[in-house]
Amino acid sequence: MTNNPPAVVDEAAFTVRRTISIAAPVQKVWSAVTNPEHISRWFGQVELDERGVGTIAWPDHVLPLRLESIDEPRSVSYRWTNDDFNPAAPAVVDDAHSTVFTFTLEATDEGTLLTVVETGFQTLEHPAANLASHSEGWTIELDKLVALVESAE
């Protein structure tokens, strides 16, 4: 598995960024960050309707998720509300209190350079704690993505 540096926090800009190399073609990485079935294999369990609205779930919590923009195969952005919500209620992202994470893909001679940037932490109740938590999260989750994509045939 390709060894990559951890995510980096920019406290002044309220962002988390991580750039990683993946020894796999762009199309394979693109599928891993846009197809809910594939995302669910390395991140959280994703369910999106035809409008790109849904949820991302882990064993201990569920968050509303919405596809914000897509420029195949270069970039895709998602918005999520970082507070648990009632899964029996409709999944609604709170635009005023949410963050956006964008995956940008670039083909390289070795495969794909993937950058994730998450913005909007200043809108959350505890920005510093969320920056630290999401920095750790992107480090862990993207390492899972690299392992999955590089090992899959």
N, C-alpha and C positions, 0 to 999 in steps of 0.2 A: 504494500500500500504506500502511496506517495505520502511523504511526511510534509506537513504544512504548518506555517506559523499560526498562533491563536488569533482570535478576534481582538480588535483594538477599539477602545472607547475614546471618543473625543467629547469630553465633558462640556467644553465651550459650545460645541455645535449640537450637543444632545444626540449623538449618533454612535452606532456600533458598526464596524466595518471588518470584513474578513475577505481576503483574496487567497484562493487556493488553486493549485494545479491538480488536474485530474487526467490520468492516462486513459482517456476515452474520447471518442469523437463528440463534437458539439451536439449532434442530433440525439445521442444517447443521454447526455447530460441534460439537454433540453427536456426530454421526456421525463427524466427523474425529478425536475423542478416544476413541471406543468401538469402532468397526468396525476389526478388524485390517487389512483391506485398505486402509482410508483412513489409518490410523496409519502403515502401511508407506510411504505416499507422502511423508510429511514427517518421520518420525522414524527408527526402525529397522524392520527386517523383523520383523513380529509374527506369531507363530503361537500360537493358543490352542485348547485342546480344549474339549469341551462343558462341562467343569468350570471353565473359565477359567484353566487351567494351561498354561504353554508357555514360549516363549522370545522374546527380542527380540535381533536380530542386526544387526551392522554388518560391513563387510568385514574388520575386524581382530579382532573378538571377538563372543562370544555370551553372553548372560546369561539365567538363569532368571527367569521373570515369572509373577505370579499376580494375577488379579483379586481384590481384597479386598472391595470393596463397590460397590454401584451404586444410585443414586437418580435414575432417569431423569425429566427431563432436567437435573437440578440438579447432581449430583456423581457422580464415579467415582474409585475409588482402586485403585492397583496397588502390589504389593510386588515388589521385585527384589533379588537378591543381586548386589552390585557387584564380585564377583570372577569372573573367567572360570571356566568349568567345561567338562568334557569333553562335547562335543555328542553323542557316541555313548552317553552315559549318560542316564538319565531326568533331565528338568529338575526340580530340586528347589530351592525357595527356602529358604535358611537363615534361619529366623525370628530367630535370635539375632544374626545379622550381616547385616542388610539395611536398606533404607530403604523408605518408603512415599511415593508421590507421589499427590496428590489434585488433580483438576481440579474446580473449582466454576464453574458457568456462571450468569450473570444476564442477563436480557433488558434492553436499554436502548433508548432512542429511536433510537440510531445502529446498533444490532445486538446484539452480545454482549460482556459483560465476562467475561473468562476469567481465573481465578486458579489458579495451580499452587503448591502448597506441598509440599515434600519434607522429610520428617522422619526421624529415626533415625540421623543421622550419628555420634552418639556410640557406636554399636555397631560401627563400622568400625575397621579397624586404623589408618588414617591420616585421622582426621576432618577436620582443617584442609585437607589436600590435596583430599579428596573434596568438601568444601564449595565450594572455589574452582573445581574442575573442573565440578561440577554447575551452579554459578551460570553459568559460561560456556556450558555445554551448553544450559541452559534458555533463555538469551538467543538462541543460534543456532537451536535447534530450533523454538522458538515463533515466531520470525520467519519460518521456513519455513512453519509452519502458517498464519500470517496471509496470506502471499503465495499459498499454495495455495487457501485458502478464499475469499479475496476475488477471486481471478482465475477461479475455477471458476464455470461457469454452472449 
